[in-house]
Amino acid sequence: MNSVIKGASYVLVHTPDMVLYNGTTQTTERIVNPESDYLKEVPKHLRSFEEAVGYWPNQTYIGNVHPDELASVDMPWYDKKMDGADRYGKFGEIMPQEEFFLLVQACDMFEVVKLEAGFTAAHKAAFAGNPIISEDVSSRIPDGVSSSEIEQYVNEEHAEGLYHDGKLVGCVKTAHDIDVNLNAHVMHENLMSKASSVLALLYAVRNAGIAKEDVEYVIDCAEEACGDMNQRGGGNFAKAAAEVAGLMNATGSDCRGFCAAPAHAVIEAAALVKSGAYKTVIVTSGGCTAKLGMNGKDHLKKEIPILEDCLGGFAVVVSEGDGVNPEINLEMLGRHNVGTGSAPQAVMTGLVTSGLERGGLKITDIDKYSPEMQNPDITKPAGAGDVPLANYKMIGALAAKRGEITPKELSDFIAKHGLIGWAPTQGHIPSGVPYIGFAREDIMAGKIKNVMVIGKGSLFLGRMTNLFDGVSFIIQANSGDESAEAGVSEEEVKGLIAKAMKEFAATLMSES
């Protein structure tokens, strides 16, 4: 029986100050040109929390707006506020920066996070009052330290500052005197990823309607790496986040594959569950501080807000077949092999058609495709175009080449099988998985029967290979349990067999 998707969560964390102090575009600029006009202009183009909450794509990400509804809103979206926008959505929430810092504090196991006492006191009640934050999480937050202590760590001991409204309110200390893998920058980066993953895990458990003790395995698929000088990237963000989230029966490990990692991880989870190794597995990921304000220079040139001001997170709950929830079909996996090559057509052929052919399906037999779902409001002003649309054009062109549609039907194919992009450009976060929550609901509601999730990655970024990467999998309506469909229990089956045997024996006796 196939594994099923029992629930999913999607969270955002609005981190405007971290755009300036931690996003790679800005930190690089500070090194190369510390007095640049760009750095001076960044604070003027940062959105307020209310503006981030009212942003249509953000509301879509946390589940308050369906992608079909977003597609009906004229672009650009950055200058249109959604009426009645809510911080909380059916999939998750948009957490403000000040509360997130307290969650980061709760995730700190080695006392490297320091928050100013007044800041902690001002926001602890709001943090503890969040319905998803349990007492065992909020109780981990100490009272805080003095401003002078934080300033000393930052100015004299190379700590990474934590800023709110432009004011220094805390820091992340180094975890080792000389190990660059444990310096303050890396610790900051990793703790932010861990904390946003914890938030996603908490919502995933709630959304799936399961108990925390039901979770037996967690797979983290973020883009960060943790370890020390002897085992850099040794990892296990998964188990670290599960600990804070209270998943006490879970073990776990990390899956890394650049932007393709979430798709790899979901396949791994589905295989683990189908094999019987674990009954419930959660695939999770936190956000990436390096991507904050990544396209900020282009946004400022066009006098629009810096839209990459949120960390993203998600989690997908994969469980044993139940005859109800949508299934992950492991028999039609698509993949970019080592020998596939890097030509766009070859990449898309490997990811899309290689799996379909094994199942005897055509491209048009898939109701929806979910490739890289980047928000075009962010990418188009930066010159990267509409990334989802470009993917759909390639898939449609492949369908035309195979004779499944005519070239004239390309636009109709895109409209029928495509989706508008809404996910933040957090690297791995947009790669196929943002639609899983909606797909589960749409399949169960009968709106669609299946969806193909496509993850693609750029392995050459690690300078280890020039290869691309990618895998795809199909989520489909539950085929149902055959015995359940028949409406007969195992005991009833035994009774029917016994009855048949008696009748057969009686027949033999009468014939003799």
N, C-alpha and C positions, 0 to 999 in steps of 0.2 A: 504494500500500500504506500502511495506517495506521501511525503511529508507535506504539511499544510502551513499556511501563513495564518497565524492566530491573531495577530495584531501588529501594529507599527506605531512608532512615535517620531515626531519631528519637532525639534526645538531650535530657537534662535536666542542669541545673547547679544544685546545691543551694547557695543563696546567702543564708543566714539573716541575716548582718550587713548585707547590702545591702538587706534588707527595711526595716530601721530607718533606714539612712543614705541610701538612694537611691529607695525606692518613693515615688511621688507623694503618696499618702495621708499618709505619715509626714513627708515633707519639708514638705508644706503645713501640717501640724499644728505643726511646729516653728516655722514663721513666724507662724502665727496665735496659737498658744497654747503657747509653748516649755516651760512648766512643767506641761503637761497630765498627768493621771493615765494617759491612754492611752499616751503615750510611755514612761512609767515601767513600764507593764505589758507592753509589747511583748516585751522580752527574756525575760520569764518564760514566754511562750507560743510561743517559737520551737522548732522540732523539731531534734533531733540528725540527723546524717547517716544514722545507722542507722535512725532512725524514718522519714526520708524515703525511704530505699531500701525499707523494709518496707511502704510504703503501696501498697495494691492498685492504684489508678489509675496510679501512677508505674510500677509493674511492667508494667502493660498498655501504657503509652505506649512503653516501650523494647522491647516484644515478647515478654516472658516469660509474659504472660497474655493469652489471647484475650478480646475483648470479651464473647463468649458466657459464658466462665467468670466474668468479673467480674460479669455480670448475675445470676449464681447466688449471689453473696455479699450477705448482708443489709446494707442501709444502716442507719446511717451507716458509712462505711469508716474514718474517721479514728481510731477507737478499736480497730481490728482490724489486727494485724500479720500479714503474710503469712509463713508459715513457709518457710524456705529461700530467701528473697528474695536476689537477686544484684544487685550493682552493674552488671554487664554483661548486656546482652540481645542477642537476635539482630538487633535493629534499631539498637542503639546502647548508650548507657550513661548512668548518673547520675554525673556528675563532682563530686567534693567541691570546696568553695570554694577551699581552699588550692592545689589543683592548677590550678584554673581561672585563678587570678591569674597563674600562671606561663605559661599559654597566652595570656592577655592581654598579658603582657610580650613573648612571642614575636611577637605581632601588631603591636607598636608599631614604626612605621617612622620616627618623628620624635623619639624619646627623650623622650616626655612621661610614660611610665610609670616609676615608681621603686619598687622593692621593697627592703625592709630586708635586709641581707646575711645575717643569721642566719635569717630566714624563708626566704629563697631556698635557703640551704644545707640547711635542715631538710626541704625538700619536693622538691628538684630530682630526687633519685634516684627517688622514687615517680612523679613526672611522666614522667620519661624511660622508666620501666619500663612505662608504659601501652602495651599492644600496638598501639594505633592511632596513637600518637605516634612519628613517624619521627625519625631523628637530625637531619635538616635542620631540623626544628621545634625540638627540645629544645636544639640547639646555639645557637639565637638568644638564649638567656637569659644575661644578664651576671651577675656575682657579686653585685650589689646594692650599696646605699649604707648610710650610717649612719642611725640613728634620728633623730639631731638634724637631719640634712639634710632628711629627710621632714617633720619637725615644722616646720621653717622654711618649706618649700613650702606646707604647709597653713595655718599660722598667719599668714604674712606675704605670701604670693603667691597666695592664693585657689585653691590646688590642692584637688582633690576627694580626700578620704581613702579609703584602702582598709583595711577593718577585718576582723580575724579573731578570733573568740572575744572580741569587745569591745575588742581591742587594735589600735592603729594600726600596720599592717605595710607600708604603702606609700601611694602617691598617684598621681593622674593630674594632671599640670600643665596650665596653660593653654597653648594653642598660639599665642596672639597677645595682645598687651597690651590692645587695645581692641575687637577684633572679638568680638561676643557669640556669633557662630556657631562660634567656636573657643575658647570659654571652657572651663574644666575640666569643668563639668557636662555640656556637650554632647560633649566629647571622651570622657568616661567612658561616657556613654550609647552612643556610636557604637562604641567599642572593645569593649564587652561584647557588642553585637550582632554585630560582626565575628568575635570570637573564638568565640562559640557557633555561628556559621555555619561557621567553619573546621572545628570538631569534627564537625558534621553532614556536611560535604563529605567528610571523611576516611572516615567510616563508609559513606557512599553509594557511594563508589568500591569499597570492600571488598565491600559487600553485592551490588553489581551484577556483581562478578567481572570488572571491566574494569581496564585500565591507566590511570594518571593521564594519560598522553599521548593517550588516546582521546577525552578530553573537549575539545570544540571551542568550547563556549559555556556561560556560566553566567548565570542570571537570579536576582537577589536580590529577594525580595518582602517584606522586613521593614517595620516601621512607622517606622523612623528616617530622618533625612535628613542628609546631610553636604555641606558646601560652605563657602565663606567669604562675606564681606559683599557681594561682587559677584555671587555665583551660589549663593545659599543653596539647598541641596537639589540641587546639581548632581550629586552622587552618585557612583556606581559602587562600592558595597559589594561587588558581585559580583566584579569584577576584583581588588579588594583582598583578598578572602577567598581567591580562586583562587590568588593569588600565594603566600600562606602555606601553602596546602594542597598546593602543588607541581604545580598543573595548568598546566604551562608552555606547552601548545599551545592554551590557552583564551583567548578574549576574553569580553566580557560586558557586561551593563548591568542597571539596576535597573527593577523594575516596582512602582509604588506605587498602592494602591487601598484603603487602610485594611484592614479584615478580609477583603475580597473579593480582595485582591491575589494570594494563593496560587493561587486558581482561575484568575484571569486569566493568571498566569505559566505554569501548566501548559498551558493552551490555546495560549499563545504558543510555548512550547517544542515542543509537538506539531506546530504549523503550520510552524515553522522546519525541523524534521526532515523532515516529509512533503514540504515544498517542495524539499528537497535542499540547502538553504542550509548546514546543518550535519548531521553524522551522529549526534552525541551531545551532548545538552544537559542540564545539571543545573539544576533549580529549587531554590533554597536559601533559608533564612532563619535568622537568629539570633533571640535573645530580646529582650525589652523590659523594661528595668529599671523603667520607670515603673509597670508593672502589678504589681510585687512588693508584696504586702500590700494590694492594692487594696480588698479587702473586710475588712481586718483589724479595723476597729472592730466590725463585726457579728459577726465570729467571737469576739472577746473578750467581747462582751455575752452570748454563749451559752456562754462558758467552754470553747471548743474551741481547738485550736492554730491558729496562722496558717498556713493551708494553701497560700497563694500565696507559697511560699518558693523556687521554682525558676524559672530562666530556661528557656525551651524553644527547641528548634531542630529543623529537619527538612530533608531534601533528597530530591528525586525525580529519578531518572535516566531520561531519555526518549531512546530510540534508534530507529534504522531498524527497519522491520518485519522480523521474523525467523521468522515462522511458528510461534512458540512462546509468547512472552510476551503478556500481555493488551494489547489495543489501546485507544487513545484515539480514540473516534469523533467526528470533527469535523463530521459532517453533521447532528447532532442537538443542537447547543449551545442551551442556554437562556440567556436574558438579560433583565435589567431595563433596559428602554429609558428614554430621557429622558421619553417620554410615558406610561410605565406608571402612574405615580402611587405613592402611599405606603400605600394601603390594604393590609392584610395579605393579603387574598385576591388582589388584583391582583398583588402582589409574588410570591406563590407561583405564581400562574398563569404569569407571565412566566418564572420560573426553572425550573419543572417541565414544564408542558404544552406550552409553545411549541416546545421542541425535540422532544419526543416525537411531536407531531402531524406534524412533517416526516418522521418515520420510520415513521408509521403505527402507533405503539405506544400502549398504554394505560398509565396510572400503575401498574397491577398487573403490567405486564410487566417492571418493574425489580425485581430481587430484593432489593437493599438500597439505602437512601438514606443518604448521609453529609452532613448539613447542619452546623450549628454544634455541635460535639461537646464542649461545655464539661462539665466534671465537676460533677454536681449536688451532690456533697458540699460544694463551694465555694459554688455559687450559691444553693442553697435556704436556707441560714441567713442569707444576705444579702438575702433577699426577692425574688430574681430568678427563683425557681422552677427547674424542670427544663427547661433550654433545648432540648436535643434532643427531649424528649417533646413540648414545645409545637410544635416544627416538624413532628413526625410527626402530631400531631393535625390541623394545618392541611393537610398533604398528604393525609391520610386523608379529611378533610372534603371536599377538592376531588375526590377519587375518588368519594365518595358523591354529590356534586352532579352529577357526570358520569355517574352510573348504573353505575359500574364495581364498586362494592360497595354494600351496604345500610348504613344508619346503625348497625344492630346489629353489623355486622362490623368496626366501627372498631377495637375493641380487638384483634381478631385481625390486622387489617392492620398495626397498630403492632408487635405481637409478631413478625410474619413479616418485615416490611420494615424495621424499625427497629433501632437499636443503643443501648446504654446509653452515656452520656457518660463520658469518662475524661481528656480533655485539660486541661492547665492553662489558666487564663484569661489567656493572654498576647496577647489581642487577635486577631491574625491567625492564630496557631498553631492554634486549634481549628476554624477555618473550613473544614470539609470534608476537609482533607488528612490528618488523623490516621489515617483508615481505609485509605489507599491501600496501605500496606505489607501489611496484613492482606488487603485486597481482592485484591491480586495473588496471594497465596498461596491464598486461598479459591477464586478463579476457576481457577487452575491445578490445584487439587485436585478440581475438579468440584463443590464445595459450592454455589457460585452461578455464574450465567452472566454477570451484569452488576451494575454499581453506578452510581448517579448521585451525583457529588460536587457539592455546592452551596456556593458562597461568597457571603456577603452582607456588605455594608459600609455604614457610616454616613458619607456624604460631608459631611453638615452639620456634622460636628465641625470641619472646616477653615474654617467661616464663609464659604465661597465659594458654597455652594448649599444648598438644603434637600432635595436629592435623596437617596434611598437608592441603593444599587448592588448588583449581584449578577450572577453568571454560573454556569452549570452545564455539566458535561460528563459523558459516559458512558464508563466503562471496561468493556470486554466481552471475552469469550473470543476468542482469536486465531482469525480466520477461515481462517488457513493460506494458504500460497503455493500457487496452483493448480498450477504445474508441479511443485512438491514433492509435492503430494498425489497427482498422477498417477504419481509415481515415475519420471519421465522427465527426464533432463537436457537442456540445450539442444543438446548435440552429438548426443544420441540422437534428438531431434526432427528435426534436420537429416538424420540418416541415414534416418529413417522417411520423410521427405518425398522424399528422393532415390530410395528404394526404390519408393515409390508411383509416382513419375514414370516410372521404368523399366518397372514393371508396366503402367502406363497406355499407355506407348509401345508395348510389346509387344502389348497388346490391339489397338491401332490397326493395327499391322502385320499381325496375323493376320486382322483383319476386311477388310483391303484385299486 
